[in-house]
């Protein structure tokens, strides 16, 4: 278990998580180091595509940026894939980064968030090499599939849901009005999703992204 210094866990009241945020990770709690600027690079949609990935990502960034209580993270656009910590792409494109030492298995899902836990202590997720070379600091990859979405709204919901995983919610809610429900039908985090992520942000992680 990672031991962090007190300065990485801001003081102040924290809500209880509305649901266990580690059910998809076998009890492992992960998050970004407090104060991190999380730079996001989006692989552009093909011309003439009916659903806009860039729009979905920008919307998700705005809505999740409203969650932190103590500036624990800030999502912002990367200037290139080489300075991005998160890369988002659609299944129509080839994977833009290598999977590192872990297995990448999207299993035909509508959305899939991937990072590779590193070993050692403290535990730090691996940095993933950019496919076209040139180095980089990518830690998290979000793959979505517009072919599984019936509309731009449904696509927005999938993308925003995957951002919840990328920020530290390693779980699915069993309440259909939550964004983190397994088949999301809403486009923004619910009160329950917000409480769960705020709880995660105030806890020492077992893995730092």
Secondary structure, DSSP 8 states (H G I E B T S, - for coil): -----GGGS--S-----SS-TTTTTTT--EE--TTEEEEEEE----TT-SS-HHHHHHHHHHHHHTT-SS--EEEEE-SSGGG-SEEEEETTS--SB--TTS----TT-SEEEE-----TTTTB---B-BTTSS---B-EEEEE-GGG-SSHHHHHHHHHHHHHHHHT--S-BS-TTSTTBTT---SS--HHHHHHHHHHHTS--SEE-
